[in-house]
Amino acid sequence: MKDIRDAILSGDRSEGTYAGLTIPDTYRAVTVHKDEVGMFEGMATKEKDPRKSLHLDDVPVPELAPGEALIAVMASAINYNTVWTSIFEPVSTFGFLERYGRTSEFAKRHDLPYHVVGSDLAGVVLRTGPGVTKWKPGQEVVAHCLSVELEDAEGHNDTMLDPQQRIWGFETNFGGLAELAIVKSNQLMPKPGHLTWEEAASPGLVNSTAYRQLISKNGAAMKLGDRVLIWGASGGLGSYATQMALSGGATPICVVSSPEKAQICRDMGAELIIDRSAEGYRFWNDENTAQDPREWQRLGKKIRELTGGHDVDIVFEHPGRETFGASVYVARKGGTIVTCASTSGYMHEYDNRYLWMNLKRIISSHFANYREAWEANELVNRGLIHPTLSKTYSMDEVGQAALDVHRNAHQGKVGVLTLAPEAGLGVTKAEMRASLLPQIDRFRNA
């Protein structure tokens, strides 16, 4: 592995150099173990500690299948699906791996007693499997996390509708929180040259997810002038939605949970901000068995105070159970609630009168198709959207990094160095970087 790292750090990107490197038999990877699935049984979600379930192991290098690429991973990032995997909620990911393993001879490799996690990476191509023509050893890449088989007609117009659609590193094995990773070659995209390894690794999942959810015709199809309520606007997902709203001529109304997070939104250029901690909203009563519509009304009144009397055209939803009733209520008549996750709970409840009588729409959105992921990466590559990296951990600190995300004790995205020996490496477009540095460092300086 040292030879691989040294070749990357040398700056040499010639195909011959990387094709000639020896691939080791094993590599270091962050894993969860199948025999520990029951370790948190009986505990409340918030009490489950990823530091106990995430391990740093030496694991065998799998054989490459046709259409795949082996990547030397310089950096990765923590997403909420890593948290879900680590606490075995809502279900153990080993069920995903078992089902995938039954589909083909090559898929059998994924059904193992350990799961290498992680759905982001930035690194260098080391090897490609049979049939790969676009990518060569030595190329710098990032990866999106959509894994599909492309054998079913249902997915040919929108790859997210493929019956065999999976999220790499969550519903498949050999993810990005490791020194090496295996991806399908159609997951690869060019690494933005003005970013470091850890910066480049951080946008992939959340940037693509926000793009489909907010911008794409498959999501809310945001347009110039729209007013957009963004929950968790300084977080891993919301921070990209906020940037997209601002860049696309919309007006974000940013919901955050502290003055510090409010300031980050102001630094991004947002002006309309709701600090939940200051407002003290309690959408559910103490028993968590019924919602309080008066709190929905209070949120709606606050939004209209900020917007000059207007309700929002779009609600960018991802907290789920805690906020969904309020989200349905505050959208304007004919407005859209677009949801991609349920970090506070999956069983959503809302008053259907406010949906049906006011002709509102609920749209589901999940990650992004190939084209959407590529377009989202191009926004980063062109310097129109910026990474929101706030802190970088080493591989042996991944448990703590995941705990920070689990407890919402982070800003933006949390990165992880894998093969990179230190932060700040990997920039090839220094002049472009210098012109964008205030935006790139915005979350680090928070």
C-alpha positions in Angstrom: 0.0 0.0 0.0 2.9 2.3 0.6 4.0 2.1 -3.0 0.5 3.1 -4.1 0.4 6.0 -1.8 3.9 7.1 -2.8 2.9 7.0 -6.5 -0.1 9.2 -5.9 1.8 11.7 -3.8 4.5 11.9 -6.5 2.0 13.5 -8.9 2.8 11.0 -11.6 -0.5 10.1 -13.3 0.8 8.0 -16.2 -1.2 4.9 -17.0 1.9 2.7 -17.0 3.0 3.7 -13.5 -0.3 2.6 -12.0 -0.8 -0.4 -14.2 2.6 -1.6 -13.0 1.9 -1.3 -9.2 1.4 -4.5 -7.3 -2.1 -4.7 -5.7 -1.7 -6.0 -2.1 -3.6 -9.0 -0.8 -5.4 -7.0 1.9 -6.3 -3.4 2.7 -7.6 -1.4 5.7 -11.3 -0.7 5.8 -14.0 0.5 8.2 -16.5 -2.3 8.8 -19.4 -3.5 10.7 -19.6 -7.2 11.7 -22.5 -9.5 11.1 -22.2 -11.2 14.5 -22.7 -7.8 16.2 -26.1 -6.9 14.6 -27.9 -7.4 17.9 -25.5 -5.4 20.1 -27.9 -2.4 20.5 -31.1 -4.2 21.0 -33.4 -2.6 23.5 -31.6 0.7 23.4 -33.1 4.0 22.2 -31.8 5.2 18.9 -30.0 8.2 20.4 -28.2 6.0 22.9 -26.6 3.8 20.2 -22.9 4.5 19.8 -21.2 4.0 16.4 -17.8 3.9 18.1 -18.8 0.4 19.4 -19.8 -1.1 16.1 -17.5 0.5 13.5 -14.2 -1.4 13.2 -10.9 -0.8 11.4 -10.0 -4.2 9.9 -7.6 -5.7 7.3 -9.8 -7.3 4.7 -9.0 -9.2 1.5 -8.9 -7.4 -1.9 -11.9 -8.7 -3.9 -11.6 -9.8 -7.5 -12.7 -7.2 -10.1 -15.9 -8.0 -12.0 -16.5 -6.8 -15.6 -17.4 -3.1 -15.7 -15.8 -2.4 -12.4 -12.9 -0.3 -11.2 -10.5 -0.7 -8.2 -9.8 2.8 -6.7 -7.0 3.8 -4.4 -9.1 5.9 -1.9 -7.3 9.1 -0.7 -10.3 10.4 1.3 -13.9 9.6 2.0 -16.8 11.2 4.1 -19.4 10.3 6.6 -23.1 10.3 5.5 -26.2 9.5 7.5 -26.3 6.1 5.8 -23.1 5.3 7.6 -24.8 6.1 10.9 -27.8 3.9 10.0 -25.4 1.1 9.1 -23.5 1.4 12.3 -26.5 1.3 14.6 -28.3 -1.4 12.5 -31.4 0.8 11.8 -33.9 0.6 10.4 -32.7 -2.8 9.5 -29.3 -4.5 9.3 -27.5 -3.9 6.0 -26.4 -7.5 6.0 -29.9 -8.3 4.6 -29.1 -6.1 1.6 -25.8 -7.9 1.1 -27.4 -11.3 1.3 -30.1 -10.5 -1.2 -27.6 -8.9 -3.6 -25.4 -12.0 -3.2 -28.1 -14.2 -4.5 -28.4 -12.3 -7.8 -25.2 -13.4 -9.7 -21.9 -15.1 -9.4 -20.1 -11.8 -9.1 -22.6 -10.4 -6.6 -21.8 -13.3 -4.3 -18.6 -11.4 -3.3 -20.7 -8.9 -1.4 -22.3 -11.4 0.9 -19.7 -11.5 3.7 -19.6 -11.6 7.5 -18.4 -8.0 7.4 -19.6 -4.9 5.5 -17.1 -2.3 4.3 -19.1 0.9 4.6 -18.9 4.4 3.0 -20.7 6.0 0.0 -18.2 8.7 -1.0 -14.6 8.7 -2.2 -11.9 10.7 -4.0 -8.9 8.8 -5.3 -7.0 7.4 -8.3 -8.0 4.5 -10.6 -5.7 1.5 -10.1 -7.3 -1.2 -12.2 -10.3 -1.6 -14.4 -12.3 -4.8 -15.1 -13.1 -6.3 -18.5 -15.2 -4.0 -20.7 -14.2 -0.7 -19.2 -13.0 1.8 -21.8 -13.6 5.3 -20.5 -11.4 5.1 -17.4 -7.7 4.2 -17.1 -5.2 3.6 -14.3 -3.8 6.9 -13.0 -6.9 9.0 -13.5 -8.1 11.1 -10.5 -11.8 10.5 -9.8 -14.6 10.9 -7.4 -17.5 8.4 -7.3 -21.3 8.8 -6.9 -23.0 6.0 -5.0 -25.6 4.8 -7.5 -25.1 1.1 -8.3 -27.5 -0.4 -10.9 -27.3 -3.5 -13.2 -29.0 -1.8 -16.2 -30.7 -5.0 -17.3 -34.3 -3.9 -16.7 -36.1 -1.6 -19.0 -37.7 0.2 -16.1 -34.4 1.9 -15.3 -33.4 3.0 -18.8 -35.1 6.4 -18.7 -34.2 7.1 -15.1 -31.6 4.8 -13.5 -33.0 5.5 -10.0 -36.1 3.4 -11.1 -34.0 0.4 -12.0 -35.3 -2.6 -10.0 -31.7 -3.5 -9.1 -30.9 0.1 -7.9 -28.7 0.1 -4.8 -26.6 2.6 -2.9 -22.9 1.6 -3.0 -21.3 1.2 0.4 -24.8 0.9 2.1 -26.6 -1.8 0.1 -23.4 -3.1 -1.5 -20.1 -4.0 0.0 -16.5 -2.7 -0.6 -17.4 1.0 0.2 -15.3 4.1 0.3 -14.3 4.3 4.0 -11.2 2.3 3.1 -7.8 2.4 1.5 -9.2 0.6 -1.6 -12.8 0.5 -3.0 -14.6 -1.3 -5.8 -17.2 0.6 -7.8 -18.9 0.2 -11.1 -17.0 2.3 -13.7 -20.2 4.2 -14.5 -20.1 5.6 -10.9 -16.8 7.5 -11.7 -16.6 11.2 -12.4 -13.6 13.6 -12.7 -12.2 14.9 -9.5 -12.4 18.7 -9.3 -8.8 19.9 -9.6 -9.2 22.9 -7.3 -10.1 20.8 -4.3 -8.1 18.7 -1.9 -8.8 15.0 -1.6 -10.9 15.4 1.4 -12.9 18.3 0.0 -13.5 16.5 -3.3 -14.7 13.4 -1.4 -17.3 15.3 0.6 -20.0 16.5 -1.9 -20.8 13.3 -3.8 -23.8 11.8 -2.0 -25.3 14.9 -0.6 -24.7 17.2 -3.5 -26.3 14.7 -6.0 -29.2 14.1 -3.6 -29.9 17.8 -3.2 -29.7 18.3 -6.9 -32.3 15.7 -7.8 -34.5 16.7 -4.9 -34.5 20.4 -5.5 -33.4 21.2 -9.1 -34.3 18.1 -11.3 -37.6 17.6 -13.0 -37.7 14.4 -11.0 -37.8 16.4 -7.8 -39.2 19.8 -7.0 -38.0 21.5 -10.3 -37.1 24.7 -8.5 -37.4 27.8 -10.7 -36.2 31.4 -10.5 -38.0 33.3 -7.7 -39.2 30.3 -5.7 -39.3 30.5 -1.9 -37.8 27.3 -0.5 -38.0 26.2 3.2 -34.8 24.2 3.9 -34.7 22.1 7.1 -31.2 21.6 8.5 -29.9 24.3 6.1 -26.3 24.2 7.4 -26.1 20.4 7.5 -24.6 17.9 5.1 -27.6 17.9 2.8 -29.2 21.3 3.5 -26.0 23.2 2.9 -26.0 22.1 -0.7 -29.7 22.9 -1.1 -29.1 26.3 0.3 -26.3 26.9 -2.2 -28.4 25.7 -5.1 -31.4 27.9 -4.1 -29.1 30.9 -3.9 -27.3 30.1 -7.2 -30.6 29.3 -9.0 -32.3 32.6 -8.1 -34.6 31.3 -5.4 -35.0 32.5 -1.9 -34.0 30.0 0.8 -35.7 30.2 4.2 -33.1 28.4 6.3 -34.1 26.4 9.4 -31.2 25.7 11.8 -30.8 24.7 15.4 -28.2 27.2 16.7 -26.9 30.7 16.3 -23.6 29.3 15.0 -25.5 27.4 12.2 -27.5 30.5 11.4 -24.3 32.4 10.9 -23.1 29.7 8.4 -26.2 30.3 6.4 -25.6 34.0 6.4 -22.1 33.4 5.3 -23.4 31.4 2.3 -25.6 34.4 1.4 -28.9 33.5 2.9 -30.9 36.3 4.6 -34.1 34.6 5.9 -33.2 32.3 8.8 -35.2 30.5 11.5 -33.3 29.4 14.6 -35.4 26.5 16.0 -33.5 26.7 19.3 -34.5 30.4 19.7 -38.1 29.9 18.6 -38.6 26.8 20.7 -41.0 24.9 18.3 -42.5 21.8 19.8 -44.4 20.1 16.9 -45.1 17.1 19.1 -46.4 17.0 22.6 -44.4 15.5 25.5 -45.8 12.0 24.9 -44.8 12.1 21.2 -48.3 10.7 20.4 -49.9 13.8 18.8 -48.9 16.9 17.0 -49.8 20.4 18.0 -51.2 22.3 15.0 -50.7 25.6 16.8 -47.0 25.1 16.5 -47.4 24.6 12.7 -49.3 27.8 12.6 -46.6 29.6 14.6 -44.0 28.4 12.1 -46.1 29.5 9.2 -46.5 33.0 10.8 -42.7 33.2 11.2 -42.2 32.3 7.6 -44.7 35.0 6.4 -43.0 37.6 8.7 -39.7 36.8 6.9 -41.1 36.7 3.3 -43.4 39.7 3.5 -46.5 37.7 3.8 -45.8 34.7 1.5 -45.9 31.0 2.1 -43.2 28.8 0.6 -43.4 27.2 -2.8 -41.1 24.3 -1.9 -40.3 22.5 1.4 -37.0 20.7 1.3 -37.7 17.8 3.7 -35.4 15.2 5.2 -35.9 15.2 9.0 -39.1 13.2 8.6 -41.4 12.3 11.5 -40.5 15.3 13.6 -41.1 18.0 11.0 -43.3 16.5 8.3 -46.7 17.6 9.6 -45.4 21.2 9.8 -43.9 20.9 6.3 -47.2 19.9 4.8 -48.9 22.8 6.6 -46.6 25.6 5.7 -46.3 24.9 2.0 -48.4 27.3 -0.1 -51.6 26.3 -1.8 -50.4 24.3 -4.8 -46.9 24.0 -3.3 -44.5 21.0 -3.1 -43.1 19.1 -0.2 -40.2 17.0 -1.5 -38.7 14.4 0.9 -35.6 12.3 0.6 -35.1 10.9 4.1 -36.4 10.5 7.6 -33.5 11.0 10.0 -35.9 11.6 12.9 -38.3 8.7 12.1 -39.9 7.0 9.1 -43.6 7.0 10.2 -44.7 10.4 9.0 -48.0 11.9 10.1 -49.7 15.0 8.7 -53.2 16.4 8.5 -54.4 15.5 5.0 -56.9 18.4 4.9 -54.0 20.8 4.3 -52.6 18.6 1.5 -55.8 17.6 -0.3 -57.9 20.8 0.1 -55.0 23.0 -0.9 -53.8 20.9 -3.9 -50.3 20.4 -2.5 -48.0 17.7 -3.7 -45.6 15.4 -1.8 -42.8 14.2 -4.0 -40.4 11.4 -3.0 -36.7 11.8 -4.0 -33.8 9.3 -3.5 -30.2 10.1 -4.4 -29.8 10.8 -8.2 -29.6 9.1 -11.5 -26.4 9.0 -13.6 -27.1 12.2 -15.4 -28.1 14.2 -12.3 -25.0 13.0 -10.4 -22.8 14.1 -13.3 -24.5 17.5 -13.5 -24.2 18.0 -9.8 -20.5 17.2 -9.9 -20.1 19.6 -12.8 -21.4 22.4 -10.6 -18.6 21.6 -8.1 -16.1 21.2 -10.9 -16.9 24.7 -12.3 -16.8 26.4 -8.9 -20.5 27.1 -8.8 -21.2 24.9 -5.8 -18.6 24.4 -3.0 -17.8 21.7 -0.6 -19.1 22.2 2.9 -16.4 20.3 4.7 -16.0 21.4 8.4 -13.8 18.8 9.9 -11.6 15.9 8.8 -10.9 12.7 10.8 -8.4 9.8 10.4 -9.6 6.3 9.7 -9.2 5.2 13.3 -11.5 8.1 14.3 -14.4 7.1 12.1 -16.5 5.9 15.1 -16.2 9.4 16.6 -17.0 11.0 13.2 -20.1 8.9 12.8 -21.2 9.7 16.4 -20.8 13.5 15.7 -23.2 13.1 12.7 -25.5 10.9 14.7 -25.8 13.5 17.4 -25.9 16.5 15.0 -22.8 17.8 16.6 -21.3 18.8 13.2 -21.5 21.4 10.6 -21.8 20.6 6.9 -19.9 17.5 6.0 -17.4 15.5 7.9 -14.4 14.0 6.0 -12.1 11.1 6.6 -8.6 10.7 5.4 -7.9 7.1 4.1 -4.7 6.8 2.1 -3.9 10.6 2.2 -1.3 11.1 5.0 -2.6 14.6 5.8 -5.2 17.1 4.9 -4.6 19.7 2.2 -3.2 17.5 -0.6 -4.4 16.8 -4.1 -4.9 20.3 -5.6 -4.0 20.6 -9.3 -5.7 23.9 -10.1 -4.1 26.3 -7.6 -5.1 29.5 -9.3 -8.8 28.5 -9.5 -8.6 27.4 -5.8 -7.2 30.7 -4.7 -10.1 32.6 -6.3 -12.6 30.4 -4.5 -10.9 29.8 -1.2 -13.3 31.9 1.0 -16.2 29.8 -0.2 -14.3 26.5 0.1 -13.2 27.3 3.7 -16.6 28.7 4.8 -17.5 25.7 6.9 -14.0 25.2 8.3 -14.0 28.7 9.7 -17.4 28.4 11.3 
